[in-house]
Amino acid sequence: MKPTAFVFPGQGAQTVGMGKELRDHFTVAKEVFEEADDSLRFSISTLCFEGPEATLKLTEYTQPAVLTVSIAALRVLQSEKGVEPLLVAGHSLGEYSALVASGGFSFADGVRTVRQRGKFMQEAVPVGEGTMAAILGMDREEVEQICKEAALEEVLSPANFNCPGQIVIAGHTKAIERAIEAAKQKGKKAMPLQVSAPFHSPLMKPAGERLKEVLEGVTLQALRVPVVTNVEAEVNRSSERVKPLLIEQVSSPVRWEESMRRMISEGIERIIEIGPGRVLSGLMKRIDSKVVTENIEDIASLKKIT
């Protein structure tokens, strides 16, 4: 078996109906949804399976919903295929799924924490004042320069370094509009994202402060599997470093391309994306097409995993 890592998607991967097939066919998945409902004291399972989509898109519901589906898929993968990873990572919110997979977070603590995280991130900036945009076909230095020039006393910075030629920026709405225009003037493609806040920008620092208080009440266990972190794109084996890095993560860029290259440098040859969608699999194909990519989100995708 090729050296394998598990990766977990973030916000934006959600769809109404996600996880239902796994819940209906596997007891381990059913138990995850029941635990999520009990921990949150409302039916996140109903929201995942039936919507409404408008509610599922709200950050404070999206985050626990995606985490729940991801962990349900993880439990099915482990029970049906017996695959175990050498490393784990997750994109933004997905880092919490990775920490549950690593044994650092209990699932109940994880799902409660990300609901609060989503709420804090939404409340950090008034609706309409901040947003995000994807810049395509530019390298890191070019994007950083555009952010510097378009900021004009406002906040604007790279938020996600996803893969070669795909960088997401975040900040004040007017600054984002100026950056999009500047990129287009250089002949590059730039588009606003349908998000409710400027995630992973310095504007999220108030959310980090509030998250710190929540994390103080969470007991962490030893990491059975090392986690490649968003903030540093390095392998973390210490549970003591988890909380500070999660607080910093809220207002720091997600260094996804570097994180995946770090995994490859550790000998990883196969990536399994666990949870809704195939966004991370697509990014990996652009980062290094030699890495085998698989995913699990339903029975059809589970059957393809060996």
Backbone torsions as a table, in degrees:
resi	resn	phi	psi	omega
1	MET	NA	134.5	179.7
2	LYS	-66.2	144.8	175.2
3	PRO	-55.3	124.3	-166.7
4	THR	-117.9	142.4	170.4
5	ALA	-122.8	150.4	173.5
6	PHE	-103.2	136.9	173.5
7	VAL	-126.9	150.1	-171.8
8	PHE	-127.9	132.8	-175.7
9	PRO	-74.2	163.8	178.3
10	GLY	-109.0	-160.8	-179.1
11	GLN	-63.1	143.6	-177.0
12	GLY	107.7	-18.1	179.5
13	ALA	-84.0	-9.8	-171.8
14	GLN	-69.6	142.2	172.0
15	THR	-143.8	146.1	176.3
16	VAL	-64.5	131.6	-178.2
17	GLY	102.8	-9.6	-176.3
18	MET	-63.4	135.5	176.1
19	GLY	85.9	-12.8	-173.3
20	LYS	-65.0	-42.5	-179.2
21	GLU	-61.7	-42.4	178.4
22	LEU	-65.5	-41.9	178.7
23	ARG	-61.0	-41.0	-176.1
24	ASP	-70.1	-26.4	-171.8
25	HIS	-111.1	-14.4	-175.3
26	PHE	-131.4	125.6	-179.5
27	THR	-60.0	-40.3	-178.3
28	VAL	-61.8	-35.0	177.8
29	ALA	-71.7	-42.0	178.2
30	LYS	-57.5	-40.9	-179.9
31	GLU	-65.1	-36.0	178.4
32	VAL	-64.5	-45.9	179.5
33	PHE	-64.2	-38.8	177.8
34	GLU	-64.4	-41.2	179.2
35	GLU	-65.6	-38.4	177.9
36	ALA	-63.2	-46.2	179.1
37	ASP	-59.9	-43.3	179.3
38	ASP	-65.0	-43.3	-176.3
39	SER	-68.3	-37.2	-177.1
40	LEU	-89.2	-16.3	-178.4
41	ARG	63.1	28.6	166.3
42	PHE	-155.6	167.8	-172.2
43	SER	-88.1	85.4	174.3
44	ILE	-66.1	-27.7	178.6
45	SER	-62.7	-44.6	178.0
46	THR	-61.0	-40.5	178.4
47	LEU	-63.2	-42.3	177.6
48	CYS	-62.4	-44.7	-171.4
49	PHE	-81.9	-34.5	-170.5
50	GLU	-121.0	-11.6	-175.2
51	GLY	79.4	-153.4	9.0
52	PRO	-71.0	152.9	-177.3
53	GLU	-58.8	-38.2	-178.1
54	ALA	-60.6	-37.9	178.3
55	THR	-73.5	-41.1	179.9
56	LEU	-61.3	-27.6	-179.9
57	LYS	-78.8	-15.1	178.8
58	LEU	-69.6	129.5	-170.0
59	THR	-52.5	-41.2	-176.2
60	GLU	-70.1	-17.0	174.8
61	TYR	-99.5	-36.5	179.3
62	THR	-56.0	-46.3	-171.4
63	GLN	-64.2	-51.2	176.8
64	PRO	-66.2	-29.3	-180.0
65	ALA	-66.9	-48.0	-179.6
66	VAL	-65.1	-40.9	178.4
67	LEU	-62.1	-42.9	-178.6
68	THR	-62.8	-46.5	179.3
69	VAL	-63.5	-40.0	-179.9
70	SER	-62.8	-43.1	-178.5
71	ILE	-73.4	-32.9	174.1
72	ALA	-61.5	-44.7	178.8
73	ALA	-65.1	-38.6	177.4
74	LEU	-59.7	-47.7	-178.1
75	ARG	-63.1	-38.4	177.5
76	VAL	-65.7	-45.8	179.0
77	LEU	-57.8	-45.3	-178.4
78	GLN	-66.7	-41.6	-175.8
79	SER	-76.1	-33.3	-175.8
80	GLU	-90.0	-32.9	-173.0
81	LYS	-116.0	-18.5	178.9
82	GLY	66.5	20.8	179.6
83	VAL	-79.6	135.3	175.9
84	GLU	-128.0	144.4	-175.5
85	PRO	-92.7	157.6	170.0
86	LEU	-88.7	-28.8	178.7
87	LEU	-143.1	157.2	173.2
88	VAL	-134.7	156.5	174.6
89	ALA	-158.1	160.4	176.9
90	GLY	-146.5	147.5	-177.8
91	HIS	-84.6	109.6	179.2
92	SER	58.4	-112.0	174.8
93	LEU	-49.2	-37.2	-178.2
94	GLY	-59.2	-19.4	177.6
95	GLU	-63.9	-29.6	176.5
96	TYR	-70.0	-39.8	174.5
97	SER	-60.2	-42.1	178.4
98	ALA	-61.8	-38.5	179.8
99	LEU	-69.5	-34.0	173.4
100	VAL	-65.7	-44.0	179.2
101	ALA	-62.3	-32.8	-178.1
102	SER	-77.6	-14.6	-176.6
103	GLY	92.6	-3.8	-178.8
104	GLY	-69.7	-42.3	179.0
105	PHE	-106.5	139.7	165.1
106	SER	-73.0	153.0	-180.0
107	PHE	-61.7	-42.2	-178.6
108	ALA	-60.1	-44.9	177.8
109	ASP	-64.6	-39.7	-178.9
110	GLY	-61.9	-46.3	-175.6
111	VAL	-70.0	-36.3	176.8
112	ARG	-69.0	-40.7	-177.8
113	THR	-65.2	-43.1	-176.7
114	VAL	-72.4	-25.2	174.2
115	ARG	-64.9	-44.4	177.5
116	GLN	-64.3	-42.0	179.0
117	ARG	-57.2	-46.6	179.2
118	GLY	-60.7	-42.0	179.5
119	LYS	-63.7	-45.9	-178.3
120	PHE	-65.0	-39.8	-179.3
121	MET	-66.4	-38.4	178.5
122	GLN	-66.7	-38.5	-174.7
123	GLU	-83.4	-8.8	-176.2
124	ALA	-67.7	-30.8	-177.6
125	VAL	-134.1	129.0	178.3
126	PRO	-55.8	141.8	-178.7
127	VAL	-55.7	131.6	179.2
128	GLY	97.3	-19.1	-176.4
129	GLU	-86.1	-19.5	-179.5
130	GLY	-141.6	152.2	-180.0
131	THR	-157.6	-168.4	-178.8
132	MET	-139.6	160.6	176.8
133	ALA	-147.8	151.2	175.9
134	ALA	-99.5	131.6	176.2
135	ILE	-111.2	124.3	-175.6
136	LEU	-111.7	140.7	173.6
137	GLY	82.4	15.2	178.1
138	MET	-122.7	150.0	177.9
139	ASP	-88.8	175.6	-173.6
140	ARG	-57.0	-47.3	-176.6
141	GLU	-63.2	-40.2	179.3
142	GLU	-64.5	-42.1	179.9
143	VAL	-67.2	-42.4	178.0
144	GLU	-60.3	-38.6	179.3
145	GLN	-66.6	-42.6	177.6
146	ILE	-61.2	-43.0	179.0
147	CYS	-60.2	-43.0	-179.2
148	LYS	-61.8	-44.0	-176.1
149	GLU	-75.9	-33.7	-174.9
150	ALA	-87.0	-13.3	-175.1
151	ALA	-62.5	-47.4	-179.6
152	LEU	46.5	61.3	177.9
153	GLU	74.8	-3.8	176.1
154	GLU	-101.1	175.4	179.6
155	VAL	-91.1	129.6	177.5
156	LEU	-158.3	124.9	-177.0
157	SER	-158.7	160.0	173.9
158	PRO	-62.0	141.1	-176.9
159	ALA	-118.1	-36.7	178.8
160	ASN	-136.9	119.1	169.4
161	PHE	-95.3	89.1	-167.0
162	ASN	-81.6	-49.4	-178.5
163	CYS	-166.5	170.2	178.7
164	PRO	-53.7	125.2	178.0
165	GLY	81.5	7.3	176.1
166	GLN	-137.2	103.3	178.9
167	ILE	-126.3	133.5	178.7
168	VAL	-101.7	137.0	177.0
169	ILE	-113.7	158.3	-178.3
170	ALA	-144.1	150.6	177.2
171	GLY	161.6	-159.8	178.6
172	HIS	-63.5	144.2	-173.3
173	THR	-57.2	-45.3	-179.2
174	LYS	-64.3	-37.5	178.6
175	ALA	-66.3	-38.6	176.6
176	ILE	-61.7	-43.0	179.5
177	GLU	-61.3	-41.5	179.0
178	ARG	-65.5	-39.2	-179.8
179	ALA	-66.7	-40.9	178.2
180	ILE	-59.9	-44.5	179.8
181	GLU	-64.0	-41.7	-179.6
182	ALA	-64.1	-41.3	179.3
183	ALA	-64.7	-41.6	-179.9
184	LYS	-65.4	-34.4	178.0
185	GLN	-65.5	-25.2	176.6
186	LYS	-88.4	6.0	178.0
187	GLY	81.4	17.3	-178.4
188	LYS	-104.7	159.2	179.8
189	LYS	-90.0	132.3	178.1
190	ALA	-144.4	136.9	-176.8
191	MET	-143.9	139.6	175.4
192	PRO	-67.9	147.2	178.0
193	LEU	-100.1	149.0	179.2
194	GLN	-83.3	74.1	178.7
195	VAL	-124.9	161.2	-173.3
196	SER	-98.9	-1.0	-177.9
197	ALA	-163.2	162.7	-179.9
198	PRO	-86.1	74.0	-175.9
199	PHE	-62.8	149.9	176.9
200	HIS	59.4	34.4	171.9
201	SER	-123.2	165.8	178.4
202	PRO	-57.2	-19.2	177.4
203	LEU	-66.2	-14.2	-179.4
204	MET	-88.9	1.4	-176.6
205	LYS	-57.6	-37.5	175.7
206	PRO	-59.6	-35.1	177.5
207	ALA	-65.2	-38.8	178.0
208	GLY	-61.9	-39.4	178.9
209	GLU	-64.5	-41.2	179.2
210	ARG	-70.7	-37.2	178.1
211	LEU	-63.2	-36.1	179.5
212	LYS	-55.5	-42.2	179.9
213	GLU	-64.4	-40.3	178.8
214	VAL	-65.4	-45.1	-177.7
215	LEU	-64.9	-26.9	177.7
216	GLU	-61.0	-25.9	-179.8
217	GLY	-91.0	3.6	-178.1
218	VAL	-102.7	131.1	175.9
219	THR	-94.5	123.4	179.3
220	LEU	-95.7	148.4	174.3
221	GLN	-105.9	170.0	176.9
222	ALA	-60.8	145.5	178.4
223	LEU	-81.3	111.2	178.3
224	ARG	-72.5	-29.9	177.4
225	VAL	-124.7	130.5	179.5
226	PRO	-63.6	149.9	-177.7
227	VAL	-115.1	128.2	171.9
228	VAL	-85.6	117.4	-168.8
229	THR	-89.4	149.8	178.3
230	ASN	-62.3	-41.8	-172.0
231	VAL	-69.6	-42.3	-173.9
232	GLU	-106.9	-16.6	-172.9
233	ALA	53.7	38.6	179.1
234	GLU	-128.3	162.4	-179.8
235	VAL	-80.5	121.7	175.8
236	ASN	-107.0	125.5	178.0
237	ARG	-111.4	-1.8	-172.9
238	SER	-107.8	122.1	177.8
239	SER	-65.1	-23.8	-179.6
240	GLU	-66.5	-22.8	-178.0
241	ARG	-91.4	-8.1	-173.3
242	VAL	-62.9	-52.7	-174.6
243	LYS	-62.7	-49.8	178.0
244	PRO	-57.2	-38.7	-179.9
245	LEU	-69.2	-36.0	178.3
246	LEU	-68.4	-35.8	177.7
247	ILE	-66.3	-45.2	179.7
248	GLU	-66.2	-33.9	-175.9
249	GLN	-58.0	-35.4	-175.7
250	VAL	-57.5	-37.6	-175.0
251	SER	-113.7	12.4	-179.6
252	SER	-115.4	157.6	178.6
253	PRO	-66.0	146.7	171.8
254	VAL	-84.3	113.7	-175.7
255	ARG	-93.9	67.8	-170.2
256	TRP	-71.3	-46.8	-179.7
257	GLU	-57.4	-46.0	178.5
258	GLU	-62.8	-38.4	179.9
259	SER	-61.9	-43.0	179.6
260	MET	-68.6	-38.2	177.0
261	ARG	-66.3	-32.5	176.5
262	ARG	-65.0	-43.1	176.7
263	MET	-58.7	-44.7	-179.4
264	ILE	-61.8	-38.9	179.4
265	SER	-66.0	-21.0	177.2
266	GLU	-87.5	3.8	175.8
267	GLY	98.3	5.8	-179.7
268	ILE	-68.3	131.2	179.1
269	GLU	-120.5	-8.8	-179.7
270	ARG	-139.5	134.4	177.8
271	ILE	-117.8	129.5	171.9
272	ILE	-112.1	117.7	176.7
273	GLU	-85.6	124.7	-172.3
274	ILE	-117.8	115.3	-178.7
275	GLY	128.5	-173.7	-173.8
276	PRO	-66.8	140.2	173.3
277	GLY	82.8	178.9	-178.8
278	ARG	-134.7	27.5	-177.5
279	VAL	-59.1	-47.2	-175.3
280	LEU	-69.3	-32.8	175.3
281	SER	-62.8	-41.4	177.9
282	GLY	-63.6	-41.1	178.1
283	LEU	-63.5	-41.1	-178.5
284	MET	-63.2	-36.2	178.4
285	LYS	-60.9	-30.7	179.7
286	ARG	-87.4	-22.1	177.9
287	ILE	-80.6	-48.0	178.6
288	ASP	-159.4	102.8	-174.6
289	SER	-70.7	-10.8	179.2
290	LYS	-75.8	-21.8	179.4
291	VAL	-73.3	129.7	177.5
292	VAL	-71.6	128.6	179.3
293	THR	-117.5	132.6	175.5
294	GLU	-134.9	166.5	175.7
295	ASN	-147.0	158.3	172.7
296	ILE	-133.5	121.0	173.5
297	GLU	-141.1	-12.0	-179.5
298	ASP	-157.3	-175.7	-175.8
299	ILE	-67.1	-40.4	-179.2
300	ALA	-59.8	-44.3	-179.7
301	SER	-71.9	-33.7	177.4
302	LEU	-60.7	-41.0	-177.1
303	LYS	-63.8	-26.3	-178.0
304	LYS	-78.4	-15.0	-176.6
305	ILE	-85.1	129.8	-179.4
306	THR	-107.5	NA	NA
